[in-house]
Amino acid sequence: MARRGTIYTYSIVHSGIEAFQEQTPYLLAVVEENRHRRMARVEGYTEKTAITIGMEVTFLSDDERGNPVYTFA
């Protein structure tokens, strides 16, 4: 069963640190999953994506630094 969460709050990053410059703009969100909130990157964002608080996301994996990565459900 896929782990799912909801977007609690978010920010669209247009000017990221050097390691992420090639990926801008990208979406950082606080994702609430099982009453726990974690800062995470949400893959699949484009400037045409309509983001809303409460939108459902699915956990993909942890990145190389151990940070969670989600995608749109």
C-alpha positions as CSV (number, residue, x, y, z in Angstrom):
1,M,0.0,0.0,0.0
2,A,1.4,3.4,-1.0
3,R,2.2,5.9,1.7
4,R,0.0,9.0,1.2
5,G,0.0,12.4,2.7
6,T,-1.5,15.9,2.1
7,I,0.1,19.2,1.5
8,Y,-0.1,21.3,4.7
9,T,1.7,24.3,3.2
10,Y,4.1,24.9,0.3
11,S,6.5,27.2,-1.5
12,I,7.5,27.3,-5.1
13,V,11.2,27.9,-5.4
14,H,12.3,29.9,-8.4
15,S,15.9,30.5,-7.4
16,G,17.4,27.5,-5.6
17,I,20.9,26.8,-4.3
18,E,23.5,25.8,-6.9
19,A,22.8,22.1,-6.6
20,F,19.2,22.7,-7.6
21,Q,19.5,25.5,-10.2
22,E,18.8,23.1,-13.1
23,Q,15.5,22.0,-11.4
24,T,13.9,25.4,-10.8
25,P,11.1,26.1,-10.4
26,Y,10.4,23.3,-7.9
27,L,7.9,22.7,-5.1
28,L,8.8,22.3,-1.4
29,A,6.0,21.4,0.9
30,V,5.3,20.5,4.4
31,V,3.5,17.2,4.0
32,E,1.3,15.8,6.7
33,E,1.3,12.0,6.9
34,N,-0.3,10.1,9.8
35,R,-0.4,13.3,11.9
36,H,3.3,14.0,11.4
37,R,4.6,16.9,9.3
38,R,7.8,16.8,7.2
39,M,9.4,19.2,4.8
40,A,9.7,17.5,1.5
41,R,10.2,18.0,-2.2
42,V,7.3,17.2,-4.5
43,E,8.3,15.9,-7.9
44,G,6.2,16.5,-11.0
45,Y,5.6,20.2,-10.5
46,T,5.3,22.5,-13.5
47,E,4.2,26.1,-13.7
48,K,0.8,24.8,-15.1
49,T,0.2,22.6,-12.0
50,A,-2.6,23.9,-9.8
51,I,-1.4,23.4,-6.2
52,T,-3.9,23.5,-3.2
53,I,-3.5,23.0,0.5
54,G,-4.9,19.6,1.3
55,M,-3.8,18.1,-2.1
56,E,-2.9,14.5,-1.8
57,V,0.7,13.3,-2.5
58,T,2.3,9.9,-2.6
59,F,5.7,9.1,-1.0
60,L,8.3,8.0,-3.6
61,S,11.5,7.6,-1.6
62,D,14.2,9.4,0.4
63,D,16.8,11.2,-1.6
64,E,20.5,10.7,-1.3
65,R,20.6,13.0,1.7
66,G,17.7,11.2,3.5
67,N,15.1,13.8,2.7
68,P,11.6,12.6,1.7
69,V,10.4,13.0,-1.9
70,Y,6.7,12.8,-2.8
71,T,4.8,13.0,-6.1
72,F,1.3,14.1,-6.9
73,A,-1.3,11.3,-6.3
